[in-house]
Amino acid sequence: MRMEFADWRPMPLPRVVWLNTGMLILASVALECALAADRQRDLGTLRLSLATGAAATLAFLAGQLVAWRDLTASGYLVTGNPANSFFYLLTALHGLHILGGLVALARAAPAAWGAGNPGRLRLRLELCVAYWHFLLFVWLCLLVLFTGWATDFVNICRGLLS
């Protein structure tokens, strides 16, 4: 709704945002593989998948910082217009949720390396996988908003309903 006001000027998405999206997809897939490896009792794949998921998630966060740096260097500051403010706010909140997920993953991972409670590993992995899939879904929704595709989608829905 806020996009319909005259002071809304969308900003371009830095190209790194697409790479970041790929990193988040990779993290989600890797954690799904970790869960499958745990079910098959494949410790090597479990460890590799956990490490890949964590590394891809950290790469996503680093990429978001690069996107922010690129935008501010191009003059798209948080106070520039409401579109800028929404971008920075929503991506910051998403990043904080990802950091929270990394804390949960860090609590689950030691059991894969022989420390901690291996009996709780499966439940913790299942929760992390569900959380990462949710974070990916939220990111894709944000991406739809940031690219302006949401307006097209709403217009299509309005056309179908009228």
C-alpha positions as CSV (number, residue, x, y, z in Angstrom):
1,M,0.0,0.0,0.0
2,R,2.8,2.4,0.8
3,M,4.2,1.9,-2.7
4,E,1.2,3.9,-4.1
5,F,2.3,7.2,-2.6
6,A,4.1,9.8,-4.8
7,D,7.3,9.8,-2.7
8,W,8.0,6.1,-3.3
9,R,10.9,5.8,-5.7
10,P,12.1,2.2,-6.1
11,M,15.8,1.6,-6.0
12,P,17.7,-0.8,-8.2
13,L,18.6,-4.1,-6.7
14,P,22.4,-4.7,-6.7
15,R,23.4,-7.8,-8.7
16,V,24.8,-9.4,-5.6
17,V,21.2,-9.9,-4.3
18,W,20.7,-12.6,-7.0
19,L,23.9,-14.4,-5.8
20,N,22.7,-14.0,-2.2
21,T,19.5,-15.7,-3.2
22,G,21.4,-18.6,-4.6
23,M,23.4,-18.8,-1.4
24,L,20.2,-19.1,0.6
25,I,18.8,-21.7,-1.7
26,L,22.1,-23.6,-1.4
27,A,22.0,-23.4,2.4
28,S,18.4,-24.7,2.5
29,V,19.2,-27.6,0.2
30,A,22.4,-28.4,2.1
31,L,20.5,-28.6,5.4
32,E,17.9,-30.8,3.8
33,C,20.8,-33.1,2.7
34,A,22.1,-33.1,6.3
35,L,18.8,-34.3,7.5
36,A,18.7,-37.0,4.9
37,A,22.3,-38.0,5.8
38,D,21.4,-38.2,9.5
39,R,18.5,-40.5,8.6
40,Q,20.8,-42.8,6.7
41,R,23.5,-42.5,9.4
42,D,26.0,-41.1,6.8
43,L,28.2,-39.1,9.1
44,G,30.5,-37.8,6.4
45,T,27.7,-36.4,4.3
46,L,26.0,-35.0,7.4
47,R,29.1,-33.1,8.4
48,L,29.8,-31.8,4.9
49,S,26.1,-30.7,4.5
50,L,26.1,-28.9,7.8
51,A,29.3,-27.1,7.0
52,T,28.0,-26.2,3.5
53,G,24.8,-24.9,4.9
54,A,26.5,-22.8,7.5
55,A,29.1,-21.4,4.9
56,A,26.4,-20.6,2.4
57,T,24.4,-18.8,5.1
58,L,27.4,-16.8,6.1
59,A,28.0,-16.0,2.5
60,F,24.4,-14.8,2.2
61,L,24.9,-12.4,5.2
62,A,28.2,-11.1,3.8
63,G,26.6,-10.6,0.4
64,Q,23.8,-8.6,2.1
65,L,26.4,-6.3,3.6
66,V,28.0,-5.9,0.1
67,A,24.6,-5.0,-1.3
68,W,24.1,-2.4,1.4
69,R,27.6,-1.0,0.8
70,D,26.9,-0.8,-3.0
71,L,23.6,0.9,-2.4
72,T,25.0,3.5,0.0
73,A,27.9,4.2,-2.4
74,S,25.4,4.8,-5.2
75,G,23.5,7.3,-3.0
76,Y,20.6,5.1,-2.0
77,L,20.7,5.9,1.7
78,V,18.3,4.7,4.3
79,T,16.8,8.2,4.6
80,G,16.6,8.8,0.9
81,N,13.0,7.8,0.5
82,P,10.5,5.3,1.9
83,A,11.5,2.5,-0.6
84,N,15.1,2.7,0.6
85,S,14.0,2.6,4.3
86,F,11.8,-0.4,3.7
87,F,14.6,-2.2,1.9
88,Y,17.1,-1.7,4.7
89,L,14.6,-2.4,7.4
90,L,13.3,-5.6,5.9
91,T,16.7,-7.0,4.9
92,A,18.1,-6.2,8.4
93,L,15.2,-8.0,10.1
94,H,15.7,-11.0,7.8
95,G,19.4,-10.9,8.5
96,L,18.7,-11.0,12.3
97,H,16.5,-14.0,11.8
98,I,19.2,-15.7,9.9
99,L,21.7,-15.0,12.7
100,G,19.2,-16.6,15.1
101,G,19.0,-19.6,12.8
102,L,22.8,-19.8,12.8
103,V,22.8,-19.9,16.7
104,A,20.3,-22.8,16.6
105,L,22.5,-24.6,14.0
106,A,25.6,-24.0,16.1
107,R,23.8,-25.7,19.0
108,A,22.9,-28.7,16.8
109,A,26.1,-29.2,14.9
110,P,28.4,-30.4,17.7
111,A,26.5,-33.6,18.0
112,A,27.5,-34.4,14.4
113,W,31.2,-34.2,15.4
114,G,30.8,-36.4,18.5
115,A,30.2,-33.6,21.1
116,G,26.8,-32.9,22.7
117,N,23.8,-35.1,22.7
118,P,23.5,-37.2,19.5
119,G,19.9,-38.2,20.5
120,R,18.7,-34.7,20.0
121,L,20.5,-34.1,16.7
122,R,17.6,-35.3,14.5
123,L,15.1,-33.0,16.2
124,R,17.4,-30.1,16.1
125,L,18.2,-30.7,12.4
126,E,14.5,-31.0,11.6
127,L,13.8,-27.7,13.3
128,C,16.7,-26.0,11.5
129,V,15.7,-27.4,8.1
130,A,12.1,-26.2,8.6
131,Y,13.4,-22.8,9.7
132,W,15.8,-22.4,6.8
133,H,13.0,-23.3,4.3
134,F,10.8,-20.7,6.0
135,L,13.6,-18.1,5.8
136,L,14.0,-18.9,2.1
137,F,10.3,-18.5,1.5
138,V,10.3,-15.1,3.3
139,W,13.3,-14.0,1.3
140,L,11.7,-14.9,-2.0
141,C,8.6,-13.0,-0.9
142,L,10.8,-10.0,-0.1
143,L,12.5,-10.3,-3.5
144,V,9.1,-10.2,-5.2
145,L,8.4,-6.9,-3.4
146,F,11.8,-5.4,-4.1
147,T,11.8,-6.2,-7.8
148,G,8.3,-4.7,-8.2
149,W,6.8,-8.0,-9.3
150,A,4.3,-7.8,-6.4
151,T,2.4,-5.0,-8.2
152,D,2.1,-7.1,-11.3
153,F,0.9,-10.0,-9.3
154,V,-1.7,-7.9,-7.5
155,N,-2.9,-6.5,-10.8
156,I,-3.3,-10.0,-12.2
157,C,-5.3,-11.0,-9.1
158,R,-7.5,-7.9,-9.3
159,G,-8.2,-8.7,-13.0
160,L,-9.1,-12.3,-12.2
161,L,-11.4,-11.2,-9.3
162,S,-13.3,-8.5,-11.3
